């Protein structure tokens, strides 16, 4: 299993970013993918899920601002993040299971006020 996140960066409050998670080494099209984040000094926090049938689920803080989507032809899941806030600052990870071996290395998102 390999997951590679990209698209993070520094953005001002109210700005947008699109994160990508490119997968290999497993049957992507039949797998659910999770985005989670970890802010400095805090634990891992669930952000969003997308299932193989396209069903999507969001944490309360993400509803209305974040959109998860997938492109099975590219083995990629996206997380479009709009109206970013300083409290969204974190390392963002995608994962296909709860074990750390099923998680990518993360991409840093920093939102300045």
Secondary structure, 3 states (H helix, E strand, C coil): CEEEEECCEEEECCCCEEEEEEEECCCHHHCCEEEEEECCCCCEEEEEEECCCCCEEECCCCCCCEEEEEEHHHCEEEEEECCCCHHHCEEEEEECCCCHHHECCCEEEEEEC
